[in-house]
Amino acid sequence: MARTLEQERAAIEEEARKLEERRQRLEERAREQAIQAVDKAGLLKLDTKRLSGLLGRIRTLGIDEVEKRLTA
């Protein structure tokens, strides 16, 4: 039961590394789901110029304003 301080530090570092790996996997899954949603909406079928223009307008207006205008 008695652990040395170095063993305890090593265990904590290992847990932190595993937690960071889990966070990265979660971010990757969230990104994949976002890409799937964009694809399902048909946006990935747009030509590059048109998609870039659309994304530029979204960036200019902001997400909240775009949602507001789309629901109006």
C-alpha positions in Angstrom: 0.0 0.0 0.0 2.9 2.3 0.7 3.9 3.9 -2.6 6.8 6.1 -3.1 6.3 9.7 -4.2 7.9 8.8 -7.6 5.6 5.9 -8.1 2.6 8.1 -7.3 3.8 10.9 -9.7 4.3 8.3 -12.4 0.8 6.9 -11.9 -0.7 10.4 -12.0 1.2 11.2 -15.2 0.0 8.0 -16.8 -3.6 8.7 -15.9 -3.2 12.3 -17.3 -1.8 10.9 -20.6 -4.7 8.4 -20.9 -7.2 11.2 -20.2 -5.6 13.4 -22.9 -5.8 10.5 -25.4 -9.5 10.1 -24.5 -10.1 13.8 -25.1 -8.4 13.6 -28.5 -10.5 10.6 -29.5 -13.6 12.4 -28.4 -12.6 15.5 -30.5 -12.0 13.3 -33.5 -15.4 11.6 -33.1 -17.1 15.0 -32.8 -15.3 16.2 -35.9 -16.4 13.2 -37.8 -20.0 13.6 -36.8 -19.9 17.3 -37.9 -18.5 16.3 -41.2 -21.2 13.7 -41.6 -23.8 16.2 -40.8 -22.4 18.6 -43.4 -22.3 15.8 -45.9 -25.8 14.7 -45.1 -27.0 18.2 -45.7 -25.5 18.1 -49.2 -23.0 20.8 -48.6 -20.0 18.7 -49.6 -21.5 18.2 -53.0 -21.1 22.0 -53.8 -18.2 23.1 -55.9 -15.3 24.5 -54.0 -15.9 28.1 -55.0 -19.5 28.1 -54.0 -18.9 26.4 -50.7 -16.1 28.8 -49.9 -18.4 31.7 -50.6 -21.1 30.3 -48.5 -18.7 29.7 -45.6 -17.3 33.2 -46.0 -20.8 34.7 -45.7 -21.4 32.6 -42.6 -18.2 33.8 -41.1 -19.1 37.4 -41.9 -22.6 37.2 -40.4 -21.8 34.9 -37.5 -23.5 31.6 -36.7 -26.2 33.2 -34.5 -27.3 35.6 -37.3 -27.3 32.9 -39.9 -29.5 30.7 -37.7 -31.8 33.6 -37.0 -32.2 34.4 -40.7 -32.8 30.8 -41.6 -35.5 30.3 -39.0 -37.3 33.6 -39.9 
